[in-house]
């Protein structure tokens, strides 16, 4: 049976975190370390400035990673996102989450920038979450494709929201109430990822009992 296209997002075997910071305590490094400790598959850090930080787990460019990468998480400055999308496509990555913030763009310029990134992703056959989004989490698999550092319990409920703020508010309440999730999804800035397809995936997901 052919795998659902969302499998590389929600059930990847390998994840690469792509950053460009010089600091060993940067966002990309913290995200990599969390995935390394919690994710059941392989995790790689792609950062040309920190390629020696984690020995054989870090590389300067995505094409240096041995084997296939199912999911890439980009947290570079916004000026480098398009280049990283192209590099991901060159090595066959079709699922990307862009968590980079667009701090210097607002209004029309922000909309135009996102539209241009979406066109790059579509042209190269990439389904893209982001940029500047909450992303998603799959607690049972140890996947946190989000910059949110709050605790998320593992459970059988899937939460889908258009708003990242709603996701954070619900998970804050859930921790205090002992409620866990199979999946937490924010649909903001999702290109090529549609609500109907997410429901289609979750309906047959063995980790999910309630949506």
Residue, then its C-alpha position, 0 to 999 in steps of 0.5 A: x500500500x502506498x504511504x500517505x504523503x503526510x507520513x514523512x511529517x508525522x512518522x519520519x524515520x530521519x529528521x534534519x534540523x537546518x540552522x545557521x547560528x554560531x552559538x552552541x545554545x541557539x534555537x536550532x541546536x536546542x531543537x536538535x538536542x530535544x529531537x536527539x533525546x526524544x525522537x525514536x529515529x535518526x536526527x541530524x544537525x545541518x549548520x555550516x558554523x557548527x558542523x563539528x559540535x556533535x561529531x558524526x551527527x552534524x554536517x555543513x550541508x544537507x547533501x552530506x547526510x548519509x542516507x535519506x532524510x524524510x523531514x527537514x526543519x528549517x530555522x535559519x534567517x529568513x534570507x536563507x530559507x529559499x536556498x535551503x528549500x532548493x537544497x532539500x529538494x536536490x536530495x529528495x526531501x519532500x516534507x519541510x517545516x519552516x520555523x524561521x521568524x519573519x521579524x523584519x517583514x510585515x503586511x504586504x512584504x510579509x505576504x509577498x515573501x511567504x507567497x514566493x517561498x510557497x512557489x519555490x516549494x511547489x516548483x520543487x515538489x515540497x510540501x511546506x509548513x511555515x514559515x513563522x508558524x507553530x508547526x506540529x508535535x507527535x508526542x508518542x513518536x518524540x517529534x516536536x517540530x515546534x519552537x514551543x518548549x512547554x511540556x506536552x503529554x503523550x496520549x490519544x487525542x489529536x488537536x488541530x487548530x488554525x492558531x498556534x496560540x490556541x495550541x499553546x493555550x490548550x497544551x498548557x491546560x492539558x499538562x495541568x489536567x493530565x491530558x495527553x495528545x497523539x498529535x498537535x497541529x497548527x494549520x497557519x502558513x501550511x503550503x500543500x498541507x490541507x485540513x482534509x488530508x490531515x483528517x484523512x491521515x488521523x482517522x486511520x492513525x493507530x495513535x489517535x482515538x479522538x480528534 
